Structures are given as C-alpha cells and as structure tokens.
C-alpha cells in the first residue's frame, strides 16, 4: 500500500519529551488505518482495520507514566 502522501497524526498521548508514541494515518482504503512508531517514520507500518485498532486500544492497559490525553 502506498503511504507516501499519507497525512500522519500523533497520538493524543504524545508528550513534549518525544516518548513512546505512535502516529496514525488513514490509508487510501478508508477501512484501514496505518500505524507507525513516531521515532522511526521510515520504519515498518502496521495496517489495521478500524475494528482491530479499536480492540487493541481498548485492550491495552492504561499508561502508568502519563496523566491522560493532551487535547
């Protein structure tokens, strides 16, 4: 899948220290979301359906070192 023109956005949990963050982009097929490590933008990309991403986010334990979204 060609993601060269994808518009990446950082997680709302991203802090100012550049910690362990992910970026998301909507793929050309709107049912798929691309996920990458913000510290390695040229590295591997994980493609997930919206349902799989939602399940992963809801299954993850709460962060222990961050108070919550920065929005």
Kinemage of the C-alpha trace (Angstrom):
@kinemage 1
@onewidth
@group {chain A} dominant
@subgroup {mainchain}
@vectorlist {calphas} color= white
{ca unk a 1} P 0.000 0.000 0.000
{ca unk a 2} L 1.404 3.391 -0.964
{ca unk a 3} L 1.559 5.686 2.084
{ca unk a 4} L 3.955 8.316 0.694
{ca unk a 5} L 1.238 11.007 0.725
{ca unk a 6} L -0.433 9.887 3.942
{ca unk a 7} L -1.224 12.587 6.488
{ca unk a 8} L 0.195 11.229 9.745
{ca unk a 9} L -1.016 12.477 13.129
{ca unk a 10} L 0.439 11.749 16.543
{ca unk a 11} L -1.413 10.085 19.344
{ca unk a 12} L -3.128 12.449 21.769
{ca unk a 13} L -0.989 10.809 24.485
{ca unk a 14} L 2.186 12.186 22.908
{ca unk a 15} L 4.086 14.313 25.385
{ca unk a 16} L 6.629 17.024 24.757
{ca unk a 17} L 9.516 14.680 25.606
{ca unk a 18} L 9.190 12.567 22.422
{ca unk a 19} L 8.483 9.400 24.401
{ca unk a 20} L 6.938 6.148 23.222
{ca unk a 21} L 4.458 7.465 20.673
{ca unk a 22} L 2.589 6.212 17.671
{ca unk a 23} L 1.293 8.022 14.620
{ca unk a 24} L -1.854 7.151 12.699
{ca unk a 25} L -2.854 7.775 9.094
{ca unk a 26} L -5.955 6.897 7.146
{ca unk a 27} L -4.981 4.667 4.242
{ca unk a 28} L -6.432 5.020 0.745
{ca unk a 29} L -8.853 2.250 1.668
{ca unk a 30} L -10.782 4.138 4.371
{ca unk a 31} L -11.472 0.904 6.264
{ca unk a 32} L -7.741 0.583 7.076
{ca unk a 33} L -5.639 2.652 9.483
{ca unk a 34} L -1.844 2.765 9.227
{ca unk a 35} L 0.135 2.830 12.489
{ca unk a 36} L 3.858 3.613 12.866
{ca unk a 37} L 6.420 4.486 15.529
{ca unk a 38} L 6.828 8.285 15.574
{ca unk a 39} L 10.553 7.889 16.321
{ca unk a 40} L 11.024 5.693 13.219
{ca unk a 41} L 8.890 7.247 10.449
{ca unk a 42} L 10.716 5.267 7.739
{ca unk a 43} L 10.330 2.000 9.636
{ca unk a 44} L 7.625 -0.640 9.412
{ca unk a 45} L 3.946 0.268 9.267
{ca unk a 46} L 1.154 -1.803 10.767
{ca unk a 47} L -2.126 -1.815 8.824
{ca unk a 48} L -5.214 -2.459 10.915
{ca unk a 49} L -8.913 -2.375 10.279
{ca unk a 50} L -10.694 0.264 12.338
{ca unk a 51} L -12.301 -2.516 14.378
{ca unk a 52} L -8.916 -4.141 15.118
{ca unk a 53} L -7.402 -0.796 16.142
{ca unk a 54} L -10.361 -0.077 18.422
{ca unk a 55} L -9.977 -3.525 20.029
{ca unk a 56} L -6.227 -3.024 20.534
{ca unk a 57} L -6.700 0.398 22.133
{ca unk a 58} L -9.432 -0.822 24.464
{ca unk a 59} L -7.388 -3.928 25.396
{ca unk a 60} L -4.207 -2.037 26.272
{ca unk a 61} L -3.529 -1.317 29.929
{ca unk a 62} L -3.725 2.330 30.980
{ca unk a 63} L -0.421 4.197 30.820
{ca unk a 64} L 1.338 4.480 34.153
{ca unk a 65} L 3.550 7.435 33.294
{ca unk a 66} L 1.101 9.830 31.653
{ca unk a 67} L -1.907 11.640 33.135
{ca unk a 68} L -4.069 11.395 30.008
{ca unk a 69} L -4.698 12.892 26.566
{ca unk a 70} L -3.195 16.315 25.897
{ca unk a 71} L -6.168 17.595 23.928
